[in-house]
Amino acid sequence: MEEAQSRTETMVAAQPAKPSERTPKAALKHAHGSYGEGDLTNLDAVAAGIQVCRRCDLWRHATQGVPGLGPAKAVLMIVGEQPGDQEDLQGVPFVGPAGQLLDRAMAEAGAPRDRVFVTNAVKHFKHEPRGKRRLHKTPDRGEVQACRWWLDAERRLVRPKVILALGATAVQAVFGKALPIGKTRGQPLALDGGEQALVSWHPSFMLRIPDRDAKDRAYAELVADLRQAWKLAE
């Protein structure tokens, strides 16, 4: 966490990766308004569709869409809020400071990253310029609802046993409503798709907490929630 500022400065200078061009036909179908669930038969199709998505306006100022990443049949799915600056540049979820903190927490919890599908509720980076930096802005309800179509497609294809929602935006997307994280975390909840779901703090929340004791408590709770989620999924 102490190294987050230096990593942020490195990210500002980073060059973007080229967006995916895996399925040009998907872009054509989407442009003609005929892109439907029947076209999403695998995760590659979902990833290609996200690159050409026009369901809300967030694509206009993003470098590229950021689809989920992980095994096609992972037993645990972790849903974050939205891509950050580095995720937008690389096209990969959870690779910035919050992602590195999540990696550390997953390792402590015994939840192997390569066996977990990680994604976000919203697939494009919402931000506002502040000098040379691009500062995170919280997606609104309409943007979350528009992007839920892609999250639902990932859920339908991966079919995880357990979903862990990190942060308020992820909770809104997974459950369709707001839930108080502090009061709800640690309680497995049933979803309509048959999955069990848990909620926890987003790692980026910890990076913003000024009080060290509060930061450590939130991190310990995240580790505990990851450990519980992995145990339920195994």
C-alpha positions as CSV (number, residue, x, y, z in Angstrom):
1,M,0.0,0.0,0.0
2,E,2.9,2.3,0.8
3,E,4.2,1.9,-2.8
4,A,0.9,2.8,-4.4
5,Q,1.9,6.4,-5.2
6,S,5.1,5.3,-7.1
7,R,3.2,2.7,-9.0
8,T,0.6,5.4,-9.9
9,E,3.3,7.6,-11.3
10,T,4.7,4.8,-13.4
11,M,1.2,4.1,-14.8
12,V,0.7,7.7,-15.8
13,A,3.7,7.3,-18.2
14,A,2.7,3.9,-19.5
15,Q,1.6,3.4,-23.1
16,P,-1.7,1.7,-23.9
17,A,-1.9,-1.8,-25.2
18,K,-3.7,-2.1,-28.5
19,P,-7.4,-3.1,-28.0
20,S,-8.4,-6.6,-29.0
21,E,-9.4,-7.2,-32.7
22,R,-10.3,-10.9,-32.1
23,T,-13.8,-10.9,-33.7
24,P,-14.3,-8.2,-36.3
25,K,-17.7,-9.7,-37.2
26,A,-18.9,-9.0,-33.7
27,A,-18.4,-5.3,-34.3
28,L,-20.4,-5.4,-37.5
29,K,-23.3,-7.2,-35.9
30,H,-23.3,-4.8,-33.0
31,A,-23.3,-1.8,-35.3
32,H,-26.4,-3.2,-36.9
33,G,-28.1,-3.7,-33.6
34,S,-28.4,-7.5,-33.9
35,Y,-25.9,-8.6,-31.2
36,G,-27.7,-10.9,-28.8
37,E,-27.2,-13.6,-26.2
38,G,-27.1,-16.2,-28.8
39,D,-23.8,-14.8,-30.2
40,L,-22.1,-15.1,-26.8
41,T,-21.2,-18.8,-26.8
42,N,-17.8,-18.4,-25.2
43,L,-15.7,-15.9,-23.3
44,D,-13.8,-14.8,-26.4
45,A,-17.1,-13.7,-27.9
46,V,-17.9,-11.8,-24.8
47,A,-14.5,-10.1,-24.8
48,A,-14.9,-9.1,-28.4
49,G,-18.4,-7.8,-27.8
50,I,-17.2,-5.6,-24.9
51,Q,-14.7,-3.9,-27.3
52,V,-17.5,-2.7,-29.5
53,C,-20.1,-2.1,-26.8
54,R,-22.2,1.0,-27.2
55,R,-24.8,0.3,-24.4
56,C,-23.7,3.5,-22.6
57,D,-21.3,6.3,-23.3
58,L,-18.3,5.2,-21.2
59,W,-16.6,3.7,-24.3
60,R,-16.1,7.2,-25.7
61,H,-13.3,8.2,-23.3
62,A,-11.8,4.8,-22.5
63,T,-8.8,3.3,-24.3
64,Q,-10.6,-0.1,-24.6
65,G,-13.0,-2.4,-22.9
66,V,-11.7,-4.7,-20.1
67,P,-13.3,-8.1,-20.1
68,G,-13.0,-10.6,-17.3
69,L,-10.0,-13.0,-17.1
70,G,-9.5,-16.5,-15.7
71,P,-10.5,-20.1,-16.2
72,A,-13.6,-20.7,-18.3
73,K,-15.1,-22.9,-15.6
74,A,-13.7,-21.2,-12.4
75,V,-15.5,-22.1,-9.2
76,L,-15.0,-18.6,-7.8
77,M,-15.7,-15.3,-9.6
78,I,-14.5,-12.1,-8.1
79,V,-16.4,-9.0,-9.3
80,G,-14.8,-5.6,-8.8
81,E,-16.3,-2.2,-9.6
82,Q,-14.6,-0.9,-12.8
83,P,-11.2,-0.8,-14.6
84,G,-8.8,1.7,-13.3
85,D,-6.1,3.6,-15.2
86,Q,-3.7,0.8,-15.7
87,E,-6.5,-1.7,-16.5
88,D,-7.7,0.7,-19.2
89,L,-4.3,0.9,-20.7
90,Q,-3.5,-2.9,-20.6
91,G,-7.0,-4.3,-21.2
92,V,-6.7,-6.6,-18.2
93,P,-8.6,-6.5,-14.9
94,F,-6.9,-5.9,-11.5
95,V,-3.4,-5.1,-12.6
96,G,-3.0,-1.7,-11.0
97,P,-2.3,-0.9,-7.3
98,A,-5.7,-2.3,-6.2
99,G,-5.1,-5.4,-8.2
100,Q,-1.7,-5.9,-6.6
101,L,-3.3,-5.5,-3.2
102,L,-5.9,-8.1,-4.2
103,D,-3.2,-10.5,-5.3
104,R,-1.5,-10.2,-1.9
105,A,-4.8,-10.7,-0.1
106,M,-5.7,-13.7,-2.2
107,A,-2.3,-15.3,-1.5
108,E,-2.8,-14.8,2.3
109,A,-6.3,-16.3,2.0
110,G,-5.1,-19.4,0.0
111,A,-7.2,-18.5,-3.0
112,P,-5.1,-19.1,-6.1
113,R,-5.4,-16.3,-8.6
114,D,-5.0,-18.6,-11.6
115,R,-8.0,-20.6,-10.5
116,V,-10.3,-17.6,-10.0
117,F,-12.2,-15.6,-12.7
118,V,-11.8,-11.9,-12.0
119,T,-13.9,-9.2,-13.7
120,N,-15.6,-5.9,-13.1
121,A,-19.2,-4.8,-12.9
122,V,-18.5,-2.0,-15.5
123,K,-16.1,-2.8,-18.4
124,H,-14.9,0.7,-19.3
125,F,-12.9,3.2,-17.2
126,K,-15.0,6.1,-16.0
127,H,-12.8,9.0,-15.1
128,E,-12.1,12.8,-15.2
129,P,-8.9,14.4,-16.2
130,R,-6.9,16.2,-13.4
131,G,-3.7,17.5,-15.0
132,K,-1.8,14.5,-16.4
133,R,-3.8,12.1,-14.3
134,R,-7.1,10.4,-14.9
135,L,-9.1,10.2,-11.7
136,H,-11.7,7.5,-11.0
137,K,-15.3,8.4,-11.1
138,T,-18.0,6.1,-9.7
139,P,-20.3,4.7,-12.5
140,D,-23.9,5.7,-12.1
141,R,-26.9,3.3,-11.8
142,G,-27.7,3.5,-15.5
143,E,-24.1,2.6,-16.5
144,V,-24.0,-0.3,-14.1
145,Q,-27.3,-1.6,-15.4
146,A,-26.2,-1.2,-19.1
147,C,-23.0,-3.2,-18.4
148,R,-24.7,-5.9,-16.3
149,W,-25.6,-7.6,-19.6
150,W,-21.9,-8.4,-20.1
151,L,-21.4,-9.5,-16.4
152,D,-24.5,-11.8,-16.7
153,A,-23.0,-13.3,-19.9
154,E,-19.7,-14.0,-18.0
155,R,-21.6,-15.5,-15.1
156,R,-23.7,-17.7,-17.5
157,L,-20.6,-19.0,-19.3
158,V,-18.3,-19.5,-16.3
159,R,-21.0,-20.9,-14.0
160,P,-19.1,-20.2,-10.7
161,K,-20.3,-21.8,-7.5
162,V,-19.5,-18.6,-5.5
163,I,-19.3,-14.9,-6.5
164,L,-17.5,-12.4,-4.3
165,A,-18.6,-8.8,-5.0
166,L,-16.0,-6.1,-4.0
167,G,-17.3,-2.6,-3.4
168,A,-20.7,-0.9,-3.7
169,T,-20.8,-0.9,-7.6
170,A,-20.1,-4.6,-7.7
171,V,-22.7,-5.3,-5.1
172,Q,-25.3,-3.3,-7.1
173,A,-24.4,-5.3,-10.3
174,V,-24.4,-8.7,-8.7
175,F,-27.5,-8.3,-6.5
176,G,-29.4,-5.7,-8.4
177,K,-29.7,-3.5,-5.3
178,A,-27.5,-1.8,-2.8
179,L,-26.4,-3.6,0.4
180,P,-24.4,-2.2,3.3
181,I,-21.0,-4.0,3.0
182,G,-20.1,-3.6,6.7
183,K,-23.2,-5.3,7.9
184,T,-23.5,-7.8,5.1
185,R,-20.0,-9.1,4.7
186,G,-19.4,-12.7,6.0
187,Q,-22.9,-13.7,5.2
188,P,-23.4,-16.1,2.2
189,L,-26.4,-15.1,0.2
190,A,-28.2,-17.0,-2.6
191,L,-28.5,-15.6,-6.1
192,D,-31.2,-16.4,-8.7
193,G,-28.7,-18.3,-10.8
194,G,-28.0,-20.7,-8.0
195,E,-24.6,-19.3,-6.9
196,Q,-23.7,-18.3,-3.4
197,A,-22.5,-14.7,-3.1
198,L,-20.5,-12.8,-0.6
199,V,-19.6,-9.1,-0.4
200,S,-16.4,-7.3,0.8
201,W,-14.4,-4.2,0.6
202,H,-12.8,-3.2,-2.7
203,P,-9.0,-3.0,-2.4
204,S,-9.0,0.5,-3.8
205,F,-11.0,1.6,-0.7
206,M,-8.1,0.5,1.5
207,L,-5.7,2.6,-0.6
208,R,-7.7,5.7,0.2
209,I,-8.1,5.1,4.0
210,P,-5.8,7.6,5.8
211,D,-5.9,5.9,9.2
212,R,-3.5,2.9,9.4
213,D,-5.5,0.9,12.0
214,A,-8.7,1.2,9.9
215,K,-6.8,0.3,6.8
216,D,-5.4,-2.8,8.4
217,R,-8.8,-3.8,9.7
218,A,-10.4,-3.5,6.3
219,Y,-7.5,-5.5,4.7
220,A,-7.9,-8.3,7.3
221,E,-11.6,-8.4,6.6
222,L,-10.9,-8.7,2.9
223,V,-8.6,-11.6,3.5
224,A,-11.2,-13.3,5.7
225,D,-13.8,-12.9,3.1
226,L,-11.6,-14.2,0.3
227,R,-10.8,-17.2,2.5
228,Q,-14.5,-17.9,3.2
229,A,-15.4,-17.5,-0.5
230,W,-12.7,-20.0,-1.6
231,K,-13.7,-22.5,1.1
232,L,-17.3,-22.3,-0.1
233,A,-16.2,-22.7,-3.7
234,E,-14.0,-25.7,-3.3
